[in-house]
Amino acid sequence: MSLNTKIDILFLKNWVSNNKSLISTFLRLVSFFYTNPTTLNVNKLGV
């Protein structure tokens, strides 16, 4: 593993811990649309 890879992983871990609320909100949205395919279809049509 190169030094750059280690830095990237550290940066990613930092970013994730800083944005946990954002990520959880995003995941909640994704799961909401995943469990409501009709809503997703309406969005795809651009209605």
CHARMM internal coordinates of N, CA and C (Angstrom, degrees):
IC EDIT
DIST 1 N 1 CA 1.4539
DIST 1 CA 1 C 1.5314
ANGL 1 N 1 CA 1 C 109.10
DIST 1 C 2 N 1.3212
ANGL 1 CA 1 C 2 N 115.84
DIHE 1 N 1 CA 1 C 2 N 126.41
DIST 2 N 2 CA 1.4567
ANGL 1 C 2 N 2 CA 119.76
DIHE 1 CA 1 C 2 N 2 CA -177.63
DIST 2 CA 2 C 1.5186
ANGL 2 N 2 CA 2 C 111.36
DIHE 1 C 2 N 2 CA 2 C -78.81
DIST 2 C 3 N 1.3217
ANGL 2 CA 2 C 3 N 115.22
DIHE 2 N 2 CA 2 C 3 N 166.22
DIST 3 N 3 CA 1.4584
ANGL 2 C 3 N 3 CA 120.92
DIHE 2 CA 2 C 3 N 3 CA -179.93
DIST 3 CA 3 C 1.5284
ANGL 3 N 3 CA 3 C 110.44
DIHE 2 C 3 N 3 CA 3 C -61.43
DIST 3 C 4 N 1.3222
ANGL 3 CA 3 C 4 N 116.50
DIHE 3 N 3 CA 3 C 4 N -40.44
DIST 4 N 4 CA 1.4606
ANGL 3 C 4 N 4 CA 120.92
DIHE 3 CA 3 C 4 N 4 CA 179.95
DIST 4 CA 4 C 1.5301
ANGL 4 N 4 CA 4 C 111.35
DIHE 3 C 4 N 4 CA 4 C -59.85
DIST 4 C 5 N 1.3313
ANGL 4 CA 4 C 5 N 115.98
DIHE 4 N 4 CA 4 C 5 N -41.50
DIST 5 N 5 CA 1.4610
ANGL 4 C 5 N 5 CA 120.49
DIHE 4 CA 4 C 5 N 5 CA -179.93
DIST 5 CA 5 C 1.5247
ANGL 5 N 5 CA 5 C 110.26
DIHE 4 C 5 N 5 CA 5 C -62.58
DIST 5 C 6 N 1.3369
ANGL 5 CA 5 C 6 N 116.08
DIHE 5 N 5 CA 5 C 6 N -42.45
DIST 6 N 6 CA 1.4663
ANGL 5 C 6 N 6 CA 120.44
DIHE 5 CA 5 C 6 N 6 CA 179.86
DIST 6 CA 6 C 1.5231
ANGL 6 N 6 CA 6 C 110.36
DIHE 5 C 6 N 6 CA 6 C -62.93
DIST 6 C 7 N 1.3273
ANGL 6 CA 6 C 7 N 116.67
DIHE 6 N 6 CA 6 C 7 N -41.94
DIST 7 N 7 CA 1.4638
ANGL 6 C 7 N 7 CA 121.13
DIHE 6 CA 6 C 7 N 7 CA 179.03
DIST 7 CA 7 C 1.5259
ANGL 7 N 7 CA 7 C 110.02
DIHE 6 C 7 N 7 CA 7 C -64.17
DIST 7 C 8 N 1.3399
ANGL 7 CA 7 C 8 N 116.66
DIHE 7 N 7 CA 7 C 8 N -42.82
DIST 8 N 8 CA 1.4613
ANGL 7 C 8 N 8 CA 121.15
DIHE 7 CA 7 C 8 N 8 CA 178.66
DIST 8 CA 8 C 1.5244
ANGL 8 N 8 CA 8 C 111.03
DIHE 7 C 8 N 8 CA 8 C -59.19
DIST 8 C 9 N 1.3260
ANGL 8 CA 8 C 9 N 116.82
DIHE 8 N 8 CA 8 C 9 N -44.29
DIST 9 N 9 CA 1.4676
ANGL 8 C 9 N 9 CA 121.07
DIHE 8 CA 8 C 9 N 9 CA -178.92
DIST 9 CA 9 C 1.5300
ANGL 9 N 9 CA 9 C 110.47
DIHE 8 C 9 N 9 CA 9 C -64.89
DIST 9 C 10 N 1.3385
ANGL 9 CA 9 C 10 N 116.27
DIHE 9 N 9 CA 9 C 10 N -41.87
DIST 10 N 10 CA 1.4656
ANGL 9 C 10 N 10 CA 120.22
DIHE 9 CA 9 C 10 N 10 CA 177.47
DIST 10 CA 10 C 1.5199
ANGL 10 N 10 CA 10 C 110.33
DIHE 9 C 10 N 10 CA 10 C -62.35
DIST 10 C 11 N 1.3111
ANGL 10 CA 10 C 11 N 116.23
DIHE 10 N 10 CA 10 C 11 N -43.71
DIST 11 N 11 CA 1.4657
ANGL 10 C 11 N 11 CA 121.29
DIHE 10 CA 10 C 11 N 11 CA 179.69
DIST 11 CA 11 C 1.5197
ANGL 11 N 11 CA 11 C 110.24
DIHE 10 C 11 N 11 CA 11 C -61.80
DIST 11 C 12 N 1.3384
ANGL 11 CA 11 C 12 N 115.69
DIHE 11 N 11 CA 11 C 12 N -43.00
DIST 12 N 12 CA 1.4589
ANGL 11 C 12 N 12 CA 121.36
DIHE 11 CA 11 C 12 N 12 CA -179.86
DIST 12 CA 12 C 1.5267
ANGL 12 N 12 CA 12 C 110.60
DIHE 11 C 12 N 12 CA 12 C -63.06
DIST 12 C 13 N 1.3324
ANGL 12 CA 12 C 13 N 116.42
DIHE 12 N 12 CA 12 C 13 N -44.53
DIST 13 N 13 CA 1.4710
ANGL 12 C 13 N 13 CA 120.27
DIHE 12 CA 12 C 13 N 13 CA 179.05
DIST 13 CA 13 C 1.5220
ANGL 13 N 13 CA 13 C 110.68
DIHE 12 C 13 N 13 CA 13 C -61.30
DIST 13 C 14 N 1.3341
ANGL 13 CA 13 C 14 N 115.98
DIHE 13 N 13 CA 13 C 14 N -43.17
DIST 14 N 14 CA 1.4640
ANGL 13 C 14 N 14 CA 120.99
DIHE 13 CA 13 C 14 N 14 CA 177.51
DIST 14 CA 14 C 1.5101
ANGL 14 N 14 CA 14 C 110.98
DIHE 13 C 14 N 14 CA 14 C -60.67
DIST 14 C 15 N 1.3316
ANGL 14 CA 14 C 15 N 115.70
DIHE 14 N 14 CA 14 C 15 N -47.22
DIST 15 N 15 CA 1.4623
ANGL 14 C 15 N 15 CA 121.83
DIHE 14 CA 14 C 15 N 15 CA -177.93
DIST 15 CA 15 C 1.5196
ANGL 15 N 15 CA 15 C 110.25
DIHE 14 C 15 N 15 CA 15 C -60.82
DIST 15 C 16 N 1.3338
ANGL 15 CA 15 C 16 N 116.39
DIHE 15 N 15 CA 15 C 16 N -44.69
DIST 16 N 16 CA 1.4663
ANGL 15 C 16 N 16 CA 121.07
DIHE 15 CA 15 C 16 N 16 CA -179.64
DIST 16 CA 16 C 1.5251
ANGL 16 N 16 CA 16 C 110.92
DIHE 15 C 16 N 16 CA 16 C -62.39
DIST 16 C 17 N 1.3253
ANGL 16 CA 16 C 17 N 117.08
DIHE 16 N 16 CA 16 C 17 N -44.23
DIST 17 N 17 CA 1.4661
ANGL 16 C 17 N 17 CA 119.25
DIHE 16 CA 16 C 17 N 17 CA -179.04
DIST 17 CA 17 C 1.5221
ANGL 17 N 17 CA 17 C 111.43
DIHE 16 C 17 N 17 CA 17 C -68.34
DIST 17 C 18 N 1.3307
ANGL 17 CA 17 C 18 N 116.84
DIHE 17 N 17 CA 17 C 18 N -30.42
DIST 18 N 18 CA 1.4647
ANGL 17 C 18 N 18 CA 120.42
DIHE 17 CA 17 C 18 N 18 CA 177.79
DIST 18 CA 18 C 1.5198
ANGL 18 N 18 CA 18 C 112.22
DIHE 17 C 18 N 18 CA 18 C -76.04
DIST 18 C 19 N 1.3210
ANGL 18 CA 18 C 19 N 116.85
DIHE 18 N 18 CA 18 C 19 N -24.92
DIST 19 N 19 CA 1.4662
ANGL 18 C 19 N 19 CA 120.20
DIHE 18 CA 18 C 19 N 19 CA -173.69
DIST 19 CA 19 C 1.5269
ANGL 19 N 19 CA 19 C 113.05
DIHE 18 C 19 N 19 CA 19 C -117.92
DIST 19 C 20 N 1.3357
ANGL 19 CA 19 C 20 N 115.85
DIHE 19 N 19 CA 19 C 20 N 28.73
DIST 20 N 20 CA 1.4656
ANGL 19 C 20 N 20 CA 119.28
DIHE 19 CA 19 C 20 N 20 CA -177.78
DIST 20 CA 20 C 1.5279
ANGL 20 N 20 CA 20 C 112.09
DIHE 19 C 20 N 20 CA 20 C -58.34
DIST 20 C 21 N 1.3299
ANGL 20 CA 20 C 21 N 117.10
DIHE 20 N 20 CA 20 C 21 N -42.03
DIST 21 N 21 CA 1.4673
ANGL 20 C 21 N 21 CA 119.54
DIHE 20 CA 20 C 21 N 21 CA -178.79
DIST 21 CA 21 C 1.5178
ANGL 21 N 21 CA 21 C 110.62
DIHE 20 C 21 N 21 CA 21 C -66.75
DIST 21 C 22 N 1.3297
ANGL 21 CA 21 C 22 N 115.69
DIHE 21 N 21 CA 21 C 22 N -39.87
DIST 22 N 22 CA 1.4642
ANGL 21 C 22 N 22 CA 120.43
DIHE 21 CA 21 C 22 N 22 CA 178.39
DIST 22 CA 22 C 1.5190
ANGL 22 N 22 CA 22 C 110.43
DIHE 21 C 22 N 22 CA 22 C -62.69
DIST 22 C 23 N 1.3376
ANGL 22 CA 22 C 23 N 115.80
DIHE 22 N 22 CA 22 C 23 N -45.96
DIST 23 N 23 CA 1.4633
ANGL 22 C 23 N 23 CA 121.14
DIHE 22 CA 22 C 23 N 23 CA -178.81
DIST 23 CA 23 C 1.5320
ANGL 23 N 23 CA 23 C 110.55
DIHE 22 C 23 N 23 CA 23 C -64.04
DIST 23 C 24 N 1.3276
ANGL 23 CA 23 C 24 N 117.24
DIHE 23 N 23 CA 23 C 24 N -43.14
DIST 24 N 24 CA 1.4643
ANGL 23 C 24 N 24 CA 119.62
DIHE 23 CA 23 C 24 N 24 CA -179.28
DIST 24 CA 24 C 1.5278
ANGL 24 N 24 CA 24 C 111.00
DIHE 23 C 24 N 24 CA 24 C -65.46
DIST 24 C 25 N 1.3370
ANGL 24 CA 24 C 25 N 116.41
DIHE 24 N 24 CA 24 C 25 N -36.72
DIST 25 N 25 CA 1.4666
ANGL 24 C 25 N 25 CA 120.13
DIHE 24 CA 24 C 25 N 25 CA 176.57
DIST 25 CA 25 C 1.5132
ANGL 25 N 25 CA 25 C 110.15
DIHE 24 C 25 N 25 CA 25 C -63.91
DIST 25 C 26 N 1.3358
ANGL 25 CA 25 C 26 N 115.69
DIHE 25 N 25 CA 25 C 26 N -44.35
DIST 26 N 26 CA 1.4563
ANGL 25 C 26 N 26 CA 121.15
DIHE 25 CA 25 C 26 N 26 CA 179.40
DIST 26 CA 26 C 1.5226
ANGL 26 N 26 CA 26 C 111.03
DIHE 25 C 26 N 26 CA 26 C -61.61
DIST 26 C 27 N 1.3373
ANGL 26 CA 26 C 27 N 116.12
DIHE 26 N 26 CA 26 C 27 N -44.63
DIST 27 N 27 CA 1.4601
ANGL 26 C 27 N 27 CA 120.47
DIHE 26 CA 26 C 27 N 27 CA 179.31
DIST 27 CA 27 C 1.5220
ANGL 27 N 27 CA 27 C 110.97
DIHE 26 C 27 N 27 CA 27 C -63.54
DIST 27 C 28 N 1.3435
ANGL 27 CA 27 C 28 N 116.55
DIHE 27 N 27 CA 27 C 28 N -36.73
DIST 28 N 28 CA 1.4565
ANGL 27 C 28 N 28 CA 120.69
DIHE 27 CA 27 C 28 N 28 CA 178.45
DIST 28 CA 28 C 1.5260
ANGL 28 N 28 CA 28 C 110.42
DIHE 27 C 28 N 28 CA 28 C -64.19
DIST 28 C 29 N 1.3369
ANGL 28 CA 28 C 29 N 115.91
DIHE 28 N 28 CA 28 C 29 N -40.80
DIST 29 N 29 CA 1.4672
ANGL 28 C 29 N 29 CA 120.68
DIHE 28 CA 28 C 29 N 29 CA 177.32
DIST 29 CA 29 C 1.5165
ANGL 29 N 29 CA 29 C 110.70
DIHE 28 C 29 N 29 CA 29 C -63.27
DIST 29 C 30 N 1.3290
ANGL 29 CA 29 C 30 N 115.53
DIHE 29 N 29 CA 29 C 30 N -45.61
DIST 30 N 30 CA 1.4659
ANGL 29 C 30 N 30 CA 120.47
DIHE 29 CA 29 C 30 N 30 CA -179.67
DIST 30 CA 30 C 1.5222
ANGL 30 N 30 CA 30 C 110.72
DIHE 29 C 30 N 30 CA 30 C -60.28
DIST 30 C 31 N 1.3199
ANGL 30 CA 30 C 31 N 116.57
DIHE 30 N 30 CA 30 C 31 N -46.99
DIST 31 N 31 CA 1.4688
ANGL 30 C 31 N 31 CA 119.77
DIHE 30 CA 30 C 31 N 31 CA -179.34
DIST 31 CA 31 C 1.5218
ANGL 31 N 31 CA 31 C 111.11
DIHE 30 C 31 N 31 CA 31 C -66.64
DIST 31 C 32 N 1.3444
ANGL 31 CA 31 C 32 N 116.94
DIHE 31 N 31 CA 31 C 32 N -32.91
DIST 32 N 32 CA 1.4588
ANGL 31 C 32 N 32 CA 120.60
DIHE 31 CA 31 C 32 N 32 CA 177.78
DIST 32 CA 32 C 1.5226
ANGL 32 N 32 CA 32 C 110.37
DIHE 31 C 32 N 32 CA 32 C -63.61
DIST 32 C 33 N 1.3459
ANGL 32 CA 32 C 33 N 116.21
DIHE 32 N 32 CA 32 C 33 N -47.27
DIST 33 N 33 CA 1.4574
ANGL 32 C 33 N 33 CA 119.94
DIHE 32 CA 32 C 33 N 33 CA 179.52
DIST 33 CA 33 C 1.5325
ANGL 33 N 33 CA 33 C 110.95
DIHE 32 C 33 N 33 CA 33 C -68.98
DIST 33 C 34 N 1.3268
ANGL 33 CA 33 C 34 N 115.63
DIHE 33 N 33 CA 33 C 34 N -32.64
DIST 34 N 34 CA 1.4608
ANGL 33 C 34 N 34 CA 120.16
DIHE 33 CA 33 C 34 N 34 CA -179.79
DIST 34 CA 34 C 1.5275
ANGL 34 N 34 CA 34 C 110.85
DIHE 33 C 34 N 34 CA 34 C -66.90
DIST 34 C 35 N 1.3337
ANGL 34 CA 34 C 35 N 116.45
DIHE 34 N 34 CA 34 C 35 N -35.56
DIST 35 N 35 CA 1.4663
ANGL 34 C 35 N 35 CA 119.99
DIHE 34 CA 34 C 35 N 35 CA -179.55
DIST 35 CA 35 C 1.5246
ANGL 35 N 35 CA 35 C 111.52
DIHE 34 C 35 N 35 CA 35 C -87.27
DIST 35 C 36 N 1.3513
ANGL 35 CA 35 C 36 N 117.29
DIHE 35 N 35 CA 35 C 36 N -9.19
DIST 36 N 36 CA 1.4666
ANGL 35 C 36 N 36 CA 121.35
DIHE 35 CA 35 C 36 N 36 CA 178.54
DIST 36 CA 36 C 1.5300
ANGL 36 N 36 CA 36 C 110.21
DIHE 35 C 36 N 36 CA 36 C -124.92
DIST 36 C 37 N 1.3362
ANGL 36 CA 36 C 37 N 117.09
DIHE 36 N 36 CA 36 C 37 N 73.33
DIST 37 N 37 CA 1.4662
ANGL 36 C 37 N 37 CA 120.63
DIHE 36 CA 36 C 37 N 37 CA -175.76
DIST 37 CA 37 C 1.5219
ANGL 37 N 37 CA 37 C 113.64
DIHE 36 C 37 N 37 CA 37 C -59.88
DIST 37 C 38 N 1.3405
ANGL 37 CA 37 C 38 N 117.64
DIHE 37 N 37 CA 37 C 38 N -28.70
DIST 38 N 38 CA 1.4664
ANGL 37 C 38 N 38 CA 119.74
DIHE 37 CA 37 C 38 N 38 CA -179.98
DIST 38 CA 38 C 1.5245
ANGL 38 N 38 CA 38 C 110.47
DIHE 37 C 38 N 38 CA 38 C -63.99
DIST 38 C 39 N 1.3359
ANGL 38 CA 38 C 39 N 116.49
DIHE 38 N 38 CA 38 C 39 N -40.74
DIST 39 N 39 CA 1.4623
ANGL 38 C 39 N 39 CA 120.92
DIHE 38 CA 38 C 39 N 39 CA 177.86
DIST 39 CA 39 C 1.5187
ANGL 39 N 39 CA 39 C 109.63
DIHE 38 C 39 N 39 CA 39 C -61.51
DIST 39 C 40 N 1.3245
ANGL 39 CA 39 C 40 N 115.83
DIHE 39 N 39 CA 39 C 40 N -42.14
DIST 40 N 40 CA 1.4578
ANGL 39 C 40 N 40 CA 121.63
DIHE 39 CA 39 C 40 N 40 CA -179.21
DIST 40 CA 40 C 1.5267
ANGL 40 N 40 CA 40 C 110.27
DIHE 39 C 40 N 40 CA 40 C -63.57
DIST 40 C 41 N 1.3426
ANGL 40 CA 40 C 41 N 116.53
DIHE 40 N 40 CA 40 C 41 N -42.63
DIST 41 N 41 CA 1.4646
ANGL 40 C 41 N 41 CA 120.66
DIHE 40 CA 40 C 41 N 41 CA 179.51
DIST 41 CA 41 C 1.5209
ANGL 41 N 41 CA 41 C 111.57
DIHE 40 C 41 N 41 CA 41 C -62.80
DIST 41 C 42 N 1.3212
ANGL 41 CA 41 C 42 N 117.33
DIHE 41 N 41 CA 41 C 42 N -40.60
DIST 42 N 42 CA 1.4655
ANGL 41 C 42 N 42 CA 121.66
DIHE 41 CA 41 C 42 N 42 CA 177.95
DIST 42 CA 42 C 1.5271
ANGL 42 N 42 CA 42 C 109.57
DIHE 41 C 42 N 42 CA 42 C -61.48
DIST 42 C 43 N 1.3374
ANGL 42 CA 42 C 43 N 115.99
DIHE 42 N 42 CA 42 C 43 N -42.59
DIST 43 N 43 CA 1.4598
ANGL 42 C 43 N 43 CA 120.25
DIHE 42 CA 42 C 43 N 43 CA 179.39
DIST 43 CA 43 C 1.5231
ANGL 43 N 43 CA 43 C 111.28
DIHE 42 C 43 N 43 CA 43 C -64.21
DIST 43 C 44 N 1.3275
ANGL 43 CA 43 C 44 N 117.25
DIHE 43 N 43 CA 43 C 44 N -37.42
DIST 44 N 44 CA 1.4657
ANGL 43 C 44 N 44 CA 121.34
DIHE 43 CA 43 C 44 N 44 CA 179.49
DIST 44 CA 44 C 1.5233
ANGL 44 N 44 CA 44 C 110.82
DIHE 43 C 44 N 44 CA 44 C -63.90
DIST 44 C 45 N 1.3318
ANGL 44 CA 44 C 45 N 116.68
DIHE 44 N 44 CA 44 C 45 N -35.11
DIST 45 N 45 CA 1.4603
ANGL 44 C 45 N 45 CA 121.06
DIHE 44 CA 44 C 45 N 45 CA -179.77
DIST 45 CA 45 C 1.5191
ANGL 45 N 45 CA 45 C 111.45
DIHE 44 C 45 N 45 CA 45 C -74.93
DIST 45 C 46 N 1.3419
ANGL 45 CA 45 C 46 N 116.52
DIHE 45 N 45 CA 45 C 46 N -13.87
DIST 46 N 46 CA 1.4513
ANGL 45 C 46 N 46 CA 120.67
DIHE 45 CA 45 C 46 N 46 CA 179.27
DIST 46 CA 46 C 1.5118
ANGL 46 N 46 CA 46 C 112.92
DIHE 45 C 46 N 46 CA 46 C 77.24
DIST 46 C 47 N 1.3350
ANGL 46 CA 46 C 47 N 116.20
DIHE 46 N 46 CA 46 C 47 N 24.79
DIST 47 N 47 CA 1.4714
ANGL 46 C 47 N 47 CA 120.65
DIHE 46 CA 46 C 47 N 47 CA 179.80
DIST 47 CA 47 C 1.5334
ANGL 47 N 47 CA 47 C 108.89
DIHE 46 C 47 N 47 CA 47 C -82.72
END
COOR INIT
IC SEED 1 N 1 CA 1 C
IC BUILD
